[in-house]
Amino acid sequence: MKNSNILLLVISLISINSFSQKKNSFDLLVMTKLGEINNDKILDSAMVKQDTINEFKPFRLEIYFGTKTGDKKLF
């Protein structure tokens, strides 16, 4: 009984470790658009990226608002 519990624990740790190594990798840039989103006369941008590691291939939308200093702030 004790050996089976240890074996179950080892199998669980291996599966947890392999699952935790799969990180989201949104490295495929699908589309980028520039424009004025919030009517402040400052150029904003939106980017769509796709996760290439996940089997379901989810998308991520990132919206960046421009600031008066010329920087972009992720919203």
CYANA upper distance limits for C-alpha pairs under 8 A (distance plus 0.5 A):
  1 MET  CA      5 ASN  CA      6.92
  2 LYS  CA      6 ILE  CA      6.89
  3 ASN  CA      7 LEU  CA      6.61
  4 SER  CA      8 LEU  CA      6.57
  5 ASN  CA      9 LEU  CA      6.66
  6 ILE  CA     10 VAL  CA      6.69
  7 LEU  CA     11 ILE  CA      6.70
  8 LEU  CA     12 SER  CA      6.60
  9 LEU  CA     13 LEU  CA      6.68
 10 VAL  CA     14 ILE  CA      6.74
 11 ILE  CA     15 SER  CA      6.75
 12 SER  CA     16 ILE  CA      6.60
 13 LEU  CA     17 ASN  CA      6.51
 14 ILE  CA     18 SER  CA      6.72
 15 SER  CA     19 PHE  CA      6.61
 16 ILE  CA     20 SER  CA      6.57
 17 ASN  CA     21 GLN  CA      6.89
 18 SER  CA     22 LYS  CA      7.61
 22 LYS  CA     53 ILE  CA      7.95
 22 LYS  CA     54 ASN  CA      8.40
 23 LYS  CA     53 ILE  CA      8.19
 24 ASN  CA     51 ASP  CA      6.72
 24 ASN  CA     53 ILE  CA      7.28
 24 ASN  CA     54 ASN  CA      7.44
 25 SER  CA     50 GLN  CA      8.37
 25 SER  CA     51 ASP  CA      5.49
 25 SER  CA     52 THR  CA      6.62
 25 SER  CA     53 ILE  CA      6.57
 25 SER  CA     54 ASN  CA      8.39
 26 PHE  CA     49 LYS  CA      6.09
 26 PHE  CA     50 GLN  CA      5.48
 26 PHE  CA     51 ASP  CA      4.49
 26 PHE  CA     52 THR  CA      6.97
 26 PHE  CA     59 PHE  CA      8.20
 26 PHE  CA     60 ARG  CA      7.80
 27 ASP  CA     49 LYS  CA      7.12
 27 ASP  CA     50 GLN  CA      7.04
 27 ASP  CA     51 ASP  CA      6.86
 27 ASP  CA     52 THR  CA      7.38
 28 LEU  CA     49 LYS  CA      5.95
 28 LEU  CA     50 GLN  CA      5.66
 28 LEU  CA     51 ASP  CA      7.24
 28 LEU  CA     52 THR  CA      7.32
 29 LEU  CA     47 MET  CA      7.98
 29 LEU  CA     48 VAL  CA      6.77
 29 LEU  CA     49 LYS  CA      5.05
 29 LEU  CA     50 GLN  CA      7.06
 30 VAL  CA     47 MET  CA      8.14
 30 VAL  CA     48 VAL  CA      5.94
 30 VAL  CA     49 LYS  CA      5.82
 30 VAL  CA     50 GLN  CA      7.24
 31 MET  CA     47 MET  CA      6.25
 31 MET  CA     48 VAL  CA      5.73
 31 MET  CA     49 LYS  CA      7.72
 32 THR  CA     45 SER  CA      7.62
 32 THR  CA     46 ALA  CA      6.26
 32 THR  CA     47 MET  CA      4.98
 32 THR  CA     48 VAL  CA      7.03
 33 LYS  CA     45 SER  CA      6.12
 33 LYS  CA     46 ALA  CA      5.87
 33 LYS  CA     47 MET  CA      7.09
 34 LEU  CA     43 LEU  CA      7.28
 34 LEU  CA     44 ASP  CA      6.30
 34 LEU  CA     45 SER  CA      4.86
 34 LEU  CA     46 ALA  CA      7.06
 35 GLY  CA     43 LEU  CA      6.01
 35 GLY  CA     44 ASP  CA      5.83
 35 GLY  CA     45 SER  CA      6.57
 36 GLU  CA     40 ASP  CA      7.92
 36 GLU  CA     41 LYS  CA      7.13
 36 GLU  CA     42 ILE  CA      6.84
 36 GLU  CA     43 LEU  CA      5.62
 36 GLU  CA     44 ASP  CA      5.86
 36 GLU  CA     45 SER  CA      8.33
 37 ILE  CA     43 LEU  CA      8.35
 37 ILE  CA     44 ASP  CA      6.73
 37 ILE  CA     65 PHE  CA      8.34
 42 ILE  CA     66 GLY  CA      6.25
 42 ILE  CA     67 THR  CA      7.43
 42 ILE  CA     68 LYS  CA      7.73
 43 LEU  CA     65 PHE  CA      7.93
 43 LEU  CA     66 GLY  CA      6.16
 44 ASP  CA     63 ILE  CA      8.25
 44 ASP  CA     64 TYR  CA      6.31
 44 ASP  CA     65 PHE  CA      5.21
 44 ASP  CA     66 GLY  CA      5.49
 44 ASP  CA     72 LYS  CA      8.05
 45 SER  CA     63 ILE  CA      6.49
 45 SER  CA     64 TYR  CA      5.70
 45 SER  CA     65 PHE  CA      7.12
 45 SER  CA     66 GLY  CA      8.31
 46 ALA  CA     61 LEU  CA      7.58
 46 ALA  CA     62 GLU  CA      6.16
 46 ALA  CA     63 ILE  CA      4.92
 46 ALA  CA     64 TYR  CA      6.59
 47 MET  CA     61 LEU  CA      6.31
 47 MET  CA     62 GLU  CA      5.63
 47 MET  CA     63 ILE  CA      6.97
 48 VAL  CA     59 PHE  CA      7.16
 48 VAL  CA     60 ARG  CA      6.10
 48 VAL  CA     61 LEU  CA      5.20
 48 VAL  CA     62 GLU  CA      6.91
 49 LYS  CA     59 PHE  CA      6.08
 49 LYS  CA     60 ARG  CA      5.66
 49 LYS  CA     61 LEU  CA      7.14
 50 GLN  CA     57 LYS  CA      6.82
 50 GLN  CA     58 PRO  CA      6.37
 50 GLN  CA     59 PHE  CA      4.93
 50 GLN  CA     60 ARG  CA      6.74
 51 ASP  CA     57 LYS  CA      5.83
 51 ASP  CA     58 PRO  CA      6.18
 51 ASP  CA     59 PHE  CA      6.86
 51 ASP  CA     60 ARG  CA      8.38
 52 THR  CA     57 LYS  CA      6.55
 53 ILE  CA     57 LYS  CA      7.79
 54 ASN  CA     58 PRO  CA      7.76
 62 GLU  CA     74 LEU  CA      7.45
 62 GLU  CA     75 PHE  CA      7.81
 63 ILE  CA     74 LEU  CA      6.40
 63 ILE  CA     75 PHE  CA      6.10
 64 TYR  CA     72 LYS  CA      6.09
 64 TYR  CA     73 LYS  CA      5.69
 64 TYR  CA     74 LEU  CA      4.94
 64 TYR  CA     75 PHE  CA      6.30
 65 PHE  CA     72 LYS  CA      6.00
 65 PHE  CA     73 LYS  CA      5.75
 65 PHE  CA     74 LEU  CA      7.00
 65 PHE  CA     75 PHE  CA      7.29
 66 GLY  CA     70 GLY  CA      6.81
 66 GLY  CA     71 ASP  CA      6.37
 66 GLY  CA     72 LYS  CA      5.01
 66 GLY  CA     73 LYS  CA      6.82
 67 THR  CA     71 ASP  CA      5.92
 67 THR  CA     72 LYS  CA      6.56
 67 THR  CA     73 LYS  CA      7.68
